[in-house]
Amino acid sequence: MTPPLLILGAGGQLGTDLMAAAASAGVRAVGLTHAELDITSEGAVLTTMERLRPAVVVNSCSFTNVEQCEQNPAQAHAVNAEGAGNVARGAARVGARVIYISTDYVFDGTKPPAEDGVATPANSYLESDPIGPLNVYGASKAGGERATAAATPNHLIVRVSSLFGLAGSRGKGGNFIETIIRKAREGGPLRVVNDQWMTPTYAGDAAPVIIGLAGRTETGVIHVANGGVCTWHTLAIEALRLQQVAVPVDAASASNFASLAQRPRNSALNTELVGRLGAQLPSWQVAVRTYTSRRAGR
């Protein structure tokens, strides 16, 4: 029997869609949730790898709550960095390829933003751009990138950005779009940040691309995100428009919101590389429309 694809963090926002994408592609996959495998335990990871002997391991485990990472830096590094190293070493032990899911927050955000919404190498981050995380979450994920690369040459680091998916992020209590829709229906008005740029990415679009990359041989770093760039304010307006929720959304500076973590002003990801591999994702506007349509049909 063909060795399976092992998906870690299978109960999470991205992991849920990775499992669904593998099934749709006819890929035999084994999914393990955090409750089933704690990647901070090197012994448990090695035992699992020896038992399953996967061909490819996708590590989507992550401590993602940015504010909580500031409060619990040891836990953030244990999961996102040390845990990633455990997984990569375990994969190397059984000859498996490993894919580590990272984040746009490894960048410092100093590139000028794409205020017209069009991503170019000058205003969005390339895979080759130097990293410089501003907060504990970003630093811990950067540590995971380094630990993965150090453990095995047969690795691929996949950076995603501002994920939203039907499963929601358990660590964040859902996702940004769901939060905005809920707050709008509670009466509004809303105030949303308009001076931070990013690339909203639908987990349902990213997951099939990642499953496809699992069957390829590319190594190094690749960005998997929907096309285009926007602010959180623009994203909120579009989500509410599609839901036909007429609530004012005021634009506000990030400096008006109390936060433990510093966030990059611009963390948009350039996706030209994944496009050259024939896997260009649709625009973020199309992604939001697809997401809102599917959530309505659940």
N, C-alpha and C positions, 0 to 999 in steps of 0.2 A: 504493500500500500504506500502511496506517495506520502512523504512526511508532511504534516500539517503546517499551516500558517498559525502561529500562536499570537493572539491579540491580548495584551495585558491592559487592564483598565477597561474591560469590555462592558462594564455597566455605566460608564461615563457618557458625557455628551457626544464626544467624537467616537468613543469605543462602540457605542450602540450602533452608530451608522457604519462603522467599519465592519461589524459583524453582518449587518444587512447587505452591505456592498459585496462582501466576500460570498455570501449566499447567492446573490444575484449573478455574480460572475462565475458561479460553479466552482469556487475555490474551497477546498476542505479547510475549515478553520476551527480552532479550539479557542474559546474565549474565557478568560479568567478575570473575575472582579477583584477589587481590593480585599474583600472579605475572604476570597479564595486563595489569594497569594499576596502577601505583604512583601513588596520588593525591597524594603529596608532590611530584610533578613537574608543575608547572603546564602546561608545554608538552605533555606527554603527555596530560593531561586535556583540554586544548583541542583537540588533534588528534583524540582519540577522539570528543569531542562533535560536531565538524564532520563526522566520517566517518559516525557513526550517526544523528545528528540525532534524538534521542529526544523523545518527547512528555513523559515524566516520568522523572526520575532518582531512584532510591532509594539513598541512600548509607548502607550498613550496614557500611562499613569502620571498624574500630576497633582501637586498641591497648588491650586490655581487662584485661590482667593488672595488678591494682592494686598489688601489691608491686613488679613490674618497672617500673611507671610512676614509682614513687618513686626507683628507681635510675637511670632514664633519662628524666628530665623533658623533655629536648629532643626525644627521639623521640616521646614521648607527645603533645606539643604539635604536632609536625610532622604527625603522622597525624590526630589527633582535632580539632585546631583549624585549623592552616594548610591541611591537606589538605581539610578540609570547605569552607574558603573557596574553594580551587581548584575543587572540584566545583560549588559553587553559582554561581561566576562563569562556569564553562564552560556550565552549564545555561542561565544567563541569556543567554549569547551566542547560543544557538540557539533561544531562546524556550521552553525546557522548564521545567516545574514541578519543584521539587526537594523531596525528603523526606529529612530528616536524622534518623538514629536516635540518640537520646541516652539518658540514664540517670537513675535515681533518685538517683545519687550527686552530682548537682548541688545537693542540699539538705543543710542542716546537721544535720538530725535532732533539732532541739530541740522539735518538737511532742510532746506526751505520747503514748505508744504506745497502740494499741488492744489492751489485754490480753485483751479478750473475743473478739478476732478479727474484729470487725465494723468496717469502715472507714467513717468519717464525716469531714466536712470539718474537724472539730476534732482528729482524730488521724491523718489521712493528708493527703498533700500535693496541693493543687489546682494546676492549670496556672497560676493567677494568683499563687500564693505566691512570695515572693522567694527567689532561690537564694543559696546560700552554701556552696560546696563545701569539704570539709575536707581533701581529699587531691589529689595531682597528677592522678590519673585524672579525678576530678570536675571539677577546674579546667580540664583540657584539653577535656573534653566541653562544659563551659559556654562555653569559647572557641569551640568548633565551632558552638554554637547562635548566638552573637553573629555569627560570621563568615558563617554561612548567611543570617541575617536581614539583614545589611548588604549582601549581594551581590545579593539579589533580593526583591521583595515577594511573589513567587509561590513561597512556601516553606511547608512544614509541618514542624515539629519534633515528632517522636514519641518520647516518653520511655517506655522499658521498664524492667523491674526483675527482677533475679535470674533471668536466663534459664536454662532448661534445654531441650535439644533432642536429637534422635536423632543429629545430626551431632557434637554436642559442641563445645566451644570449643577451638580449636587452641592459642590463647594460654594457656589454663589447663589443658590436658591433659585435657579432658573437661568434666564439670559436677559440681555439688555432689552430686546424687543418685547418679551413678555412683561418685563417690569414696566416699560413705558405704556403698554396697552392697559395693563391693570391700573396703573396710577391715573391714566386718562379717564378710564371708565369710573374711577372713584370720584371724578369731578374736576381735576385739574385746578388752575392752570399749571403748566409744567415749566421748569427751568432746566435746560440741558446745555452742556458744554459745547461751545462752538469754536474753540481755539486749540483743539487736539484733532489731528488728522490720522486716519487709519484705513485699513482695508477690511470692511465687514466680510466675513466668510461663513457661508452656510455649510455646516458639517455634512449635510446630504450631498453637497457638490464635492467637497474635499475628499470624503471617504473613498469613492470609487477611484479617484486619481491615486490615492495612497495605496490602495489594493493593487492597482496596475503597476505602480513603482516597485511593489514587493516582488513582482515577477521579473523585474529587469535587473541589470547589473551595475547601474550607476552608483557611484559612491560620492561622499563629500556632503554638500549642503544643497538643498533645493527649497524654494519657496512655493507653497501651494495655497493660493488664496483666490478669491473672486476678483474680477477685474475692476479697476477704477479706485478712486480715493474719495473719502468724504469725512465730515466731522460727525460727532455723536448727535449733534443737533439736526443735521441733514438726514441722518439715518432715522431719527425719531419721527420727523415730519413725514418721511416716506412710508414708514410702517403704519402710522396712524391714517394716512391718506388711503392706503390699501385696505385698511379695516373700516374706512368710512367713519372714523371717530373725529368729530369736529371739536377739538380742544386746543386752545392757544398753546404754542410751545415757544417760550421766550428763550432767546440766546443769551448765554452767560459765559463768562470767563472761568476757566478751571480754578483760578485763584479765589473765586467766590465760594468754593466748596472745601470744607475741612477734609483733610486726608492725611493719613500717616505716611503714605507712599508718594514719592515724586514719580510722575508719569512722563514719558517722552511727548514732546509737542507734536512730533510727526513720526509715526512708526509704520507708515504705509510700506507694503512689500511689493517689490518689482517681481513680476511673474513671467518675464520673457523666456527664462530658461525652461520652465515647465511647458511653455507654449511651443518651444522648439522641439520638445519631445512628443508633440502632438496631443497634449492634454490640457489645452487652455480652458480655464473655467469661464462660465458666463460672467457678465457684469454683476456687481453687487446689487444693482436695482432688480435685475432678473432673479437673482438669488432670493431677495426679500419677497418678491412676488410669489415665487415657488413655495417658499416657507409658509407664508401667510395662507396660501391656498391649501397646503397640506394640513396645517394646523386646524383649519376650519373643517376639513373633512374627517378629522379623527373621531 
